[in-house]
Amino acid sequence: MSIRNEIKANIVRAGFTMQEAVDKLATDYGWSDSVSNFSGKLNRESLRYKEAVELADALGYEIIWQKRTR
């Protein structure tokens, strides 16, 4: 699955539309309230790690680093 599709799927799983997610990010973190700007970041795969952490938080998720088991 592409990064774009994975992020969009997590937005839906969290019960948000893209517009609702962007609105929450704009309110909570000062992001642009433009869905097209956010979609562009996803399409270009240019989302920064800080933005990914903020997005996860806005959706009610945490990013957890876990050592792989082999």
Distance bins in CASP14 RR format, pairs under 12 A and 6 or more apart:
PFRMAT RR
TARGET T0000
AUTHOR 0000-0000-0000
RMODE 2
METHOD distances of the structure
MODEL  1
1 7 0 0 0 0 1 0 0 0 0 0 0
1 8 0 0 0 0 1 0 0 0 0 0 0
1 9 1 0 0 1 0 0 0 0 0 0 0
1 10 0 0 0 0 0 1 0 0 0 0 0
2 8 0 0 0 0 1 0 0 0 0 0 0
2 9 0 0 0 0 0 1 0 0 0 0 0
2 42 0 0 0 0 1 0 0 0 0 0 0
2 43 0 0 0 0 1 0 0 0 0 0 0
2 44 0 0 0 0 0 1 0 0 0 0 0
2 45 0 0 0 0 1 0 0 0 0 0 0
3 9 0 0 0 0 0 1 0 0 0 0 0
3 10 0 0 0 0 0 1 0 0 0 0 0
3 41 0 0 0 0 0 1 0 0 0 0 0
3 42 1 0 0 1 0 0 0 0 0 0 0
3 43 0 0 0 0 1 0 0 0 0 0 0
3 44 0 0 0 0 0 1 0 0 0 0 0
3 45 1 0 1 0 0 0 0 0 0 0 0
3 46 0 0 0 0 0 1 0 0 0 0 0
3 47 1 0 0 1 0 0 0 0 0 0 0
3 52 0 0 0 0 1 0 0 0 0 0 0
3 55 0 0 0 0 0 1 0 0 0 0 0
4 10 0 0 0 0 0 1 0 0 0 0 0
4 11 0 0 0 0 0 1 0 0 0 0 0
4 18 0 0 0 0 0 1 0 0 0 0 0
4 38 0 0 0 0 0 1 0 0 0 0 0
4 39 0 0 0 0 1 0 0 0 0 0 0
4 40 0 0 0 0 1 0 0 0 0 0 0
4 41 0 0 0 0 1 0 0 0 0 0 0
4 42 1 0 1 0 0 0 0 0 0 0 0
4 43 1 0 0 1 0 0 0 0 0 0 0
4 44 0 0 0 0 1 0 0 0 0 0 0
4 45 1 0 0 1 0 0 0 0 0 0 0
4 46 0 0 0 0 0 1 0 0 0 0 0
4 47 0 0 0 0 1 0 0 0 0 0 0
5 11 0 0 0 0 0 1 0 0 0 0 0
5 12 0 0 0 0 0 1 0 0 0 0 0
5 42 0 0 0 0 1 0 0 0 0 0 0
5 43 0 0 0 0 0 1 0 0 0 0 0
5 45 0 0 0 0 0 1 0 0 0 0 0
6 12 0 0 0 0 0 1 0 0 0 0 0
6 13 0 0 0 0 0 1 0 0 0 0 0
6 42 0 0 0 0 1 0 0 0 0 0 0
6 45 0 0 0 0 0 1 0 0 0 0 0
6 47 0 0 0 0 0 1 0 0 0 0 0
6 52 0 0 0 0 0 1 0 0 0 0 0
6 55 0 0 0 0 0 1 0 0 0 0 0
6 56 0 0 0 0 0 1 0 0 0 0 0
6 61 0 0 0 0 0 1 0 0 0 0 0
7 13 0 0 0 0 0 1 0 0 0 0 0
7 14 0 0 0 0 0 1 0 0 0 0 0
7 16 0 0 0 0 0 1 0 0 0 0 0
7 18 0 0 0 0 1 0 0 0 0 0 0
7 21 0 0 0 0 1 0 0 0 0 0 0
7 38 0 0 0 0 1 0 0 0 0 0 0
7 39 0 0 0 0 0 1 0 0 0 0 0
7 40 0 0 0 0 0 1 0 0 0 0 0
7 41 0 0 0 0 1 0 0 0 0 0 0
7 42 1 0 1 0 0 0 0 0 0 0 0
7 43 0 0 0 0 0 1 0 0 0 0 0
7 45 0 0 0 0 1 0 0 0 0 0 0
7 47 1 0 0 1 0 0 0 0 0 0 0
7 51 0 0 0 0 0 1 0 0 0 0 0
7 52 0 0 0 0 1 0 0 0 0 0 0
7 55 1 0 0 1 0 0 0 0 0 0 0
7 56 0 0 0 0 1 0 0 0 0 0 0
7 58 0 0 0 0 0 1 0 0 0 0 0
7 59 0 0 0 0 1 0 0 0 0 0 0
7 61 0 0 0 0 0 1 0 0 0 0 0
7 63 0 0 0 0 0 1 0 0 0 0 0
8 14 0 0 0 0 0 1 0 0 0 0 0
8 15 0 0 0 0 0 1 0 0 0 0 0
8 16 0 0 0 0 0 1 0 0 0 0 0
8 17 0 0 0 0 0 1 0 0 0 0 0
8 18 1 0 0 1 0 0 0 0 0 0 0
8 21 0 0 0 0 1 0 0 0 0 0 0
8 35 0 0 0 0 0 1 0 0 0 0 0
8 38 0 0 0 0 0 1 0 0 0 0 0
8 39 0 0 0 0 1 0 0 0 0 0 0
8 40 0 0 0 0 0 1 0 0 0 0 0
8 41 0 0 0 0 0 1 0 0 0 0 0
8 42 1 0 0 1 0 0 0 0 0 0 0
8 43 0 0 0 0 0 1 0 0 0 0 0
8 47 0 0 0 0 0 1 0 0 0 0 0
8 55 0 0 0 0 0 1 0 0 0 0 0
8 59 0 0 0 0 0 1 0 0 0 0 0
9 15 0 0 0 0 0 1 0 0 0 0 0
9 16 0 0 0 0 0 1 0 0 0 0 0
9 18 0 0 0 0 0 1 0 0 0 0 0
9 42 0 0 0 0 0 1 0 0 0 0 0
9 59 0 0 0 0 0 1 0 0 0 0 0
10 16 0 0 0 0 1 0 0 0 0 0 0
10 18 0 0 0 0 0 1 0 0 0 0 0
10 21 0 0 0 0 1 0 0 0 0 0 0
10 42 0 0 0 0 0 1 0 0 0 0 0
10 52 0 0 0 0 0 1 0 0 0 0 0
10 55 0 0 0 0 1 0 0 0 0 0 0
10 56 0 0 0 0 1 0 0 0 0 0 0
10 58 0 0 0 0 0 1 0 0 0 0 0
10 59 1 0 0 1 0 0 0 0 0 0 0
10 60 0 0 0 0 1 0 0 0 0 0 0
10 61 1 0 0 1 0 0 0 0 0 0 0
10 63 0 0 0 0 0 1 0 0 0 0 0
11 17 1 0 0 1 0 0 0 0 0 0 0
11 18 1 0 0 1 0 0 0 0 0 0 0
11 19 0 0 0 0 0 1 0 0 0 0 0
11 20 0 0 0 0 1 0 0 0 0 0 0
11 21 1 0 1 0 0 0 0 0 0 0 0
11 22 0 0 0 0 1 0 0 0 0 0 0
11 23 0 0 0 0 0 1 0 0 0 0 0
11 24 0 0 0 0 0 1 0 0 0 0 0
11 25 0 0 0 0 0 1 0 0 0 0 0
11 35 0 0 0 0 0 1 0 0 0 0 0
11 38 0 0 0 0 1 0 0 0 0 0 0
11 39 0 0 0 0 0 1 0 0 0 0 0
11 42 0 0 0 0 1 0 0 0 0 0 0
11 55 0 0 0 0 1 0 0 0 0 0 0
11 56 0 0 0 0 0 1 0 0 0 0 0
11 58 0 0 0 0 1 0 0 0 0 0 0
11 59 1 0 0 1 0 0 0 0 0 0 0
11 60 0 0 0 0 0 1 0 0 0 0 0
11 61 0 0 0 0 0 1 0 0 0 0 0
12 18 0 0 0 0 1 0 0 0 0 0 0
12 20 0 0 0 0 0 1 0 0 0 0 0
12 21 0 0 0 0 1 0 0 0 0 0 0
12 59 0 0 0 0 1 0 0 0 0 0 0
13 21 0 0 0 0 0 1 0 0 0 0 0
13 56 0 0 0 0 0 1 0 0 0 0 0
13 59 0 0 0 0 1 0 0 0 0 0 0
13 60 0 0 0 0 0 1 0 0 0 0 0
13 61 0 0 0 0 1 0 0 0 0 0 0
14 20 0 0 0 0 1 0 0 0 0 0 0
14 21 1 0 0 1 0 0 0 0 0 0 0
14 24 0 0 0 0 1 0 0 0 0 0 0
14 55 0 0 0 0 1 0 0 0 0 0 0
14 56 0 0 0 0 1 0 0 0 0 0 0
14 57 0 0 0 0 0 1 0 0 0 0 0
14 58 0 0 0 0 1 0 0 0 0 0 0
14 59 1 1 0 0 0 0 0 0 0 0 0
14 60 1 0 0 1 0 0 0 0 0 0 0
14 61 1 0 0 1 0 0 0 0 0 0 0
15 21 0 0 0 0 1 0 0 0 0 0 0
15 24 0 0 0 0 0 1 0 0 0 0 0
15 58 0 0 0 0 0 1 0 0 0 0 0
15 59 0 0 0 0 1 0 0 0 0 0 0
15 60 0 0 0 0 0 1 0 0 0 0 0
15 61 0 0 0 0 0 1 0 0 0 0 0
16 22 0 0 0 0 1 0 0 0 0 0 0
16 23 0 0 0 0 1 0 0 0 0 0 0
16 24 1 0 0 1 0 0 0 0 0 0 0
16 25 0 0 0 0 0 1 0 0 0 0 0
16 35 0 0 0 0 0 1 0 0 0 0 0
16 38 0 0 0 0 0 1 0 0 0 0 0
16 55 0 0 0 0 0 1 0 0 0 0 0
16 58 0 0 0 0 1 0 0 0 0 0 0
16 59 1 0 0 1 0 0 0 0 0 0 0
16 60 0 0 0 0 1 0 0 0 0 0 0
16 61 0 0 0 0 0 1 0 0 0 0 0
17 23 0 0 0 0 1 0 0 0 0 0 0
17 24 0 0 0 0 0 1 0 0 0 0 0
17 35 0 0 0 0 1 0 0 0 0 0 0
17 38 0 0 0 0 0 1 0 0 0 0 0
17 59 0 0 0 0 0 1 0 0 0 0 0
18 24 0 0 0 0 0 1 0 0 0 0 0
18 25 0 0 0 0 0 1 0 0 0 0 0
18 33 0 0 0 0 0 1 0 0 0 0 0
18 34 0 0 0 0 0 1 0 0 0 0 0
18 35 1 0 1 0 0 0 0 0 0 0 0
18 36 0 0 0 0 1 0 0 0 0 0 0
18 37 0 0 0 0 0 1 0 0 0 0 0
18 38 1 0 0 1 0 0 0 0 0 0 0
18 39 1 0 0 1 0 0 0 0 0 0 0
18 40 0 0 0 0 0 1 0 0 0 0 0
18 41 0 0 0 0 0 1 0 0 0 0 0
18 42 0 0 0 0 1 0 0 0 0 0 0
18 55 0 0 0 0 0 1 0 0 0 0 0
18 59 0 0 0 0 0 1 0 0 0 0 0
19 25 0 0 0 0 0 1 0 0 0 0 0
19 26 0 0 0 0 0 1 0 0 0 0 0
19 33 0 0 0 0 1 0 0 0 0 0 0
19 34 0 0 0 0 0 1 0 0 0 0 0
19 35 1 0 1 0 0 0 0 0 0 0 0
19 36 0 0 0 0 0 1 0 0 0 0 0
19 38 0 0 0 0 1 0 0 0 0 0 0
19 39 0 0 0 0 0 1 0 0 0 0 0
20 26 0 0 0 0 0 1 0 0 0 0 0
20 27 0 0 0 0 0 1 0 0 0 0 0
20 33 0 0 0 0 0 1 0 0 0 0 0
20 35 0 0 0 0 1 0 0 0 0 0 0
20 38 0 0 0 0 0 1 0 0 0 0 0
20 58 0 0 0 0 1 0 0 0 0 0 0
20 59 0 0 0 0 1 0 0 0 0 0 0
21 27 0 0 0 0 0 1 0 0 0 0 0
21 28 0 0 0 0 0 1 0 0 0 0 0
21 29 0 0 0 0 0 1 0 0 0 0 0
21 31 0 0 0 0 1 0 0 0 0 0 0
21 33 0 0 0 0 0 1 0 0 0 0 0
21 35 0 0 0 0 1 0 0 0 0 0 0
21 38 1 0 0 1 0 0 0 0 0 0 0
21 39 0 0 0 0 0 1 0 0 0 0 0
21 42 0 0 0 0 0 1 0 0 0 0 0
21 51 0 0 0 0 0 1 0 0 0 0 0
21 54 0 0 0 0 0 1 0 0 0 0 0
21 55 1 0 0 1 0 0 0 0 0 0 0
21 56 0 0 0 0 0 1 0 0 0 0 0
21 57 0 0 0 0 0 1 0 0 0 0 0
21 58 1 0 0 1 0 0 0 0 0 0 0
21 59 1 0 0 1 0 0 0 0 0 0 0
21 60 0 0 0 0 0 1 0 0 0 0 0
21 61 0 0 0 0 0 1 0 0 0 0 0
22 28 0 0 0 0 0 1 0 0 0 0 0
22 29 0 0 0 0 0 1 0 0 0 0 0
22 30 0 0 0 0 0 1 0 0 0 0 0
22 31 1 0 0 1 0 0 0 0 0 0 0
22 32 1 0 0 1 0 0 0 0 0 0 0
22 33 1 0 1 0 0 0 0 0 0 0 0
22 34 1 0 0 1 0 0 0 0 0 0 0
22 35 1 0 1 0 0 0 0 0 0 0 0
22 36 0 0 0 0 1 0 0 0 0 0 0
22 37 0 0 0 0 1 0 0 0 0 0 0
22 38 1 0 1 0 0 0 0 0 0 0 0
22 39 0 0 0 0 1 0 0 0 0 0 0
22 40 0 0 0 0 0 1 0 0 0 0 0
22 41 0 0 0 0 0 1 0 0 0 0 0
22 42 0 0 0 0 0 1 0 0 0 0 0
22 51 0 0 0 0 0 1 0 0 0 0 0
22 54 0 0 0 0 0 1 0 0 0 0 0
22 55 0 0 0 0 1 0 0 0 0 0 0
22 58 0 0 0 0 1 0 0 0 0 0 0
22 59 0 0 0 0 0 1 0 0 0 0 0
23 29 0 0 0 0 0 1 0 0 0 0 0
23 30 0 0 0 0 0 1 0 0 0 0 0
23 31 0 0 0 0 1 0 0 0 0 0 0
23 32 0 0 0 0 0 1 0 0 0 0 0
23 33 1 0 0 1 0 0 0 0 0 0 0
23 34 0 0 0 0 0 1 0 0 0 0 0
23 35 0 0 0 0 1 0 0 0 0 0 0
23 38 0 0 0 0 0 1 0 0 0 0 0
23 58 0 0 0 0 1 0 0 0 0 0 0
24 30 0 0 0 0 0 1 0 0 0 0 0
24 31 0 0 0 0 1 0 0 0 0 0 0
24 33 0 0 0 0 1 0 0 0 0 0 0
24 38 0 0 0 0 0 1 0 0 0 0 0
24 54 0 0 0 0 1 0 0 0 0 0 0
24 55 0 0 0 0 1 0 0 0 0 0 0
24 56 0 0 0 0 0 1 0 0 0 0 0
24 57 0 0 0 0 1 0 0 0 0 0 0
24 58 1 0 1 0 0 0 0 0 0 0 0
24 59 0 0 0 0 1 0 0 0 0 0 0
24 60 0 0 0 0 1 0 0 0 0 0 0
25 31 1 0 1 0 0 0 0 0 0 0 0
25 32 0 0 0 0 1 0 0 0 0 0 0
25 33 0 0 0 0 1 0 0 0 0 0 0
25 34 0 0 0 0 0 1 0 0 0 0 0
25 35 0 0 0 0 0 1 0 0 0 0 0
25 37 0 0 0 0 0 1 0 0 0 0 0
25 38 1 0 0 1 0 0 0 0 0 0 0
25 41 0 0 0 0 0 1 0 0 0 0 0
25 47 0 0 0 0 0 1 0 0 0 0 0
25 50 0 0 0 0 0 1 0 0 0 0 0
25 51 0 0 0 0 1 0 0 0 0 0 0
25 52 0 0 0 0 0 1 0 0 0 0 0
25 53 0 0 0 0 0 1 0 0 0 0 0
25 54 1 0 0 1 0 0 0 0 0 0 0
25 55 1 0 0 1 0 0 0 0 0 0 0
25 56 0 0 0 0 0 1 0 0 0 0 0
25 57 0 0 0 0 1 0 0 0 0 0 0
25 58 1 0 1 0 0 0 0 0 0 0 0
25 59 0 0 0 0 1 0 0 0 0 0 0
26 32 1 0 0 1 0 0 0 0 0 0 0
26 33 1 1 0 0 0 0 0 0 0 0 0
26 34 0 0 0 0 1 0 0 0 0 0 0
26 35 0 0 0 0 0 1 0 0 0 0 0
26 37 0 0 0 0 0 1 0 0 0 0 0
26 38 0 0 0 0 1 0 0 0 0 0 0
26 54 0 0 0 0 0 1 0 0 0 0 0
26 55 0 0 0 0 0 1 0 0 0 0 0
26 58 0 0 0 0 1 0 0 0 0 0 0
27 33 0 0 0 0 1 0 0 0 0 0 0
27 54 0 0 0 0 0 1 0 0 0 0 0
27 58 0 0 0 0 1 0 0 0 0 0 0
28 53 0 0 0 0 0 1 0 0 0 0 0
28 54 1 0 0 1 0 0 0 0 0 0 0
28 55 0 0 0 0 0 1 0 0 0 0 0
28 56 0 0 0 0 0 1 0 0 0 0 0
28 57 1 0 0 1 0 0 0 0 0 0 0
28 58 1 0 1 0 0 0 0 0 0 0 0
28 59 0 0 0 0 0 1 0 0 0 0 0
28 60 0 0 0 0 0 1 0 0 0 0 0
29 38 0 0 0 0 0 1 0 0 0 0 0
29 48 0 0 0 0 0 1 0 0 0 0 0
29 50 0 0 0 0 1 0 0 0 0 0 0
29 51 0 0 0 0 1 0 0 0 0 0 0
29 52 0 0 0 0 0 1 0 0 0 0 0
29 53 0 0 0 0 1 0 0 0 0 0 0
29 54 1 0 1 0 0 0 0 0 0 0 0
29 55 0 0 0 0 1 0 0 0 0 0 0
29 56 0 0 0 0 0 1 0 0 0 0 0
29 57 0 0 0 0 1 0 0 0 0 0 0
29 58 1 0 0 1 0 0 0 0 0 0 0
30 51 0 0 0 0 0 1 0 0 0 0 0
30 54 0 0 0 0 1 0 0 0 0 0 0
30 58 0 0 0 0 0 1 0 0 0 0 0
31 37 0 0 0 0 1 0 0 0 0 0 0
31 38 1 0 0 1 0 0 0 0 0 0 0
31 41 0 0 0 0 1 0 0 0 0 0 0
31 47 0 0 0 0 0 1 0 0 0 0 0
31 48 0 0 0 0 0 1 0 0 0 0 0
31 50 0 0 0 0 0 1 0 0 0 0 0
31 51 1 0 0 1 0 0 0 0 0 0 0
31 54 1 0 0 1 0 0 0 0 0 0 0
31 55 0 0 0 0 1 0 0 0 0 0 0
31 58 0 0 0 0 1 0 0 0 0 0 0
32 38 1 0 0 1 0 0 0 0 0 0 0
32 39 0 0 0 0 0 1 0 0 0 0 0
32 40 0 0 0 0 0 1 0 0 0 0 0
32 41 0 0 0 0 1 0 0 0 0 0 0
32 51 0 0 0 0 0 1 0 0 0 0 0
34 40 0 0 0 0 1 0 0 0 0 0 0
34 41 0 0 0 0 0 1 0 0 0 0 0
35 41 0 0 0 0 0 1 0 0 0 0 0
35 42 0 0 0 0 0 1 0 0 0 0 0
36 42 0 0 0 0 0 1 0 0 0 0 0
36 43 0 0 0 0 0 1 0 0 0 0 0
37 43 0 0 0 0 0 1 0 0 0 0 0
37 44 0 0 0 0 0 1 0 0 0 0 0
37 46 0 0 0 0 0 1 0 0 0 0 0
37 47 0 0 0 0 0 1 0 0 0 0 0
37 51 0 0 0 0 0 1 0 0 0 0 0
38 44 0 0 0 0 0 1 0 0 0 0 0
38 46 0 0 0 0 0 1 0 0 0 0 0
38 47 0 0 0 0 1 0 0 0 0 0 0
38 51 0 0 0 0 1 0 0 0 0 0 0
38 54 0 0 0 0 0 1 0 0 0 0 0
38 55 0 0 0 0 1 0 0 0 0 0 0
38 58 0 0 0 0 0 1 0 0 0 0 0
39 45 0 0 0 0 0 1 0 0 0 0 0
39 46 0 0 0 0 0 1 0 0 0 0 0
39 47 0 0 0 0 0 1 0 0 0 0 0
40 46 1 0 0 1 0 0 0 0 0 0 0
40 47 0 0 0 0 1 0 0 0 0 0 0
41 47 1 0 1 0 0 0 0 0 0 0 0
41 48 0 0 0 0 1 0 0 0 0 0 0
41 51 1 0 0 1 0 0 0 0 0 0 0
41 52 0 0 0 0 0 1 0 0 0 0 0
41 55 0 0 0 0 1 0 0 0 0 0 0
42 51 0 0 0 0 0 1 0 0 0 0 0
42 52 0 0 0 0 0 1 0 0 0 0 0
42 55 0 0 0 0 0 1 0 0 0 0 0
45 51 0 0 0 0 0 1 0 0 0 0 0
45 52 0 0 0 0 0 1 0 0 0 0 0
46 52 0 0 0 0 0 1 0 0 0 0 0
47 53 0 0 0 0 0 1 0 0 0 0 0
47 54 0 0 0 0 1 0 0 0 0 0 0
47 55 1 0 0 1 0 0 0 0 0 0 0
47 56 0 0 0 0 0 1 0 0 0 0 0
48 54 0 0 0 0 1 0 0 0 0 0 0
48 55 0 0 0 0 0 1 0 0 0 0 0
49 55 0 0 0 0 0 1 0 0 0 0 0
49 56 0 0 0 0 0 1 0 0 0 0 0
49 63 0 0 0 0 1 0 0 0 0 0 0
49 65 0 0 0 0 0 1 0 0 0 0 0
50 56 0 0 0 0 0 1 0 0 0 0 0
50 57 0 0 0 0 0 1 0 0 0 0 0
50 63 0 0 0 0 0 1 0 0 0 0 0
51 57 0 0 0 0 0 1 0 0 0 0 0
51 58 0 0 0 0 0 1 0 0 0 0 0
51 63 0 0 0 0 0 1 0 0 0 0 0
52 58 0 0 0 0 0 1 0 0 0 0 0
52 59 0 0 0 0 0 1 0 0 0 0 0
52 61 0 0 0 0 0 1 0 0 0 0 0
52 62 0 0 0 0 0 1 0 0 0 0 0
52 63 1 0 0 1 0 0 0 0 0 0 0
53 59 0 0 0 0 0 1 0 0 0 0 0
53 60 0 0 0 0 0 1 0 0 0 0 0
53 61 0 0 0 0 1 0 0 0 0 0 0
53 62 0 0 0 0 1 0 0 0 0 0 0
53 63 1 0 1 0 0 0 0 0 0 0 0
53 64 0 0 0 0 0 1 0 0 0 0 0
53 65 0 0 0 0 0 1 0 0 0 0 0
54 60 0 0 0 0 0 1 0 0 0 0 0
54 61 0 0 0 0 0 1 0 0 0 0 0
54 62 0 0 0 0 0 1 0 0 0 0 0
54 63 0 0 0 0 0 1 0 0 0 0 0
55 61 0 0 0 0 1 0 0 0 0 0 0
55 62 0 0 0 0 0 1 0 0 0 0 0
55 63 0 0 0 0 1 0 0 0 0 0 0
56 62 1 0 0 1 0 0 0 0 0 0 0
56 63 1 0 1 0 0 0 0 0 0 0 0
56 64 0 0 0 0 1 0 0 0 0 0 0
57 63 0 0 0 0 1 0 0 0 0 0 0
END
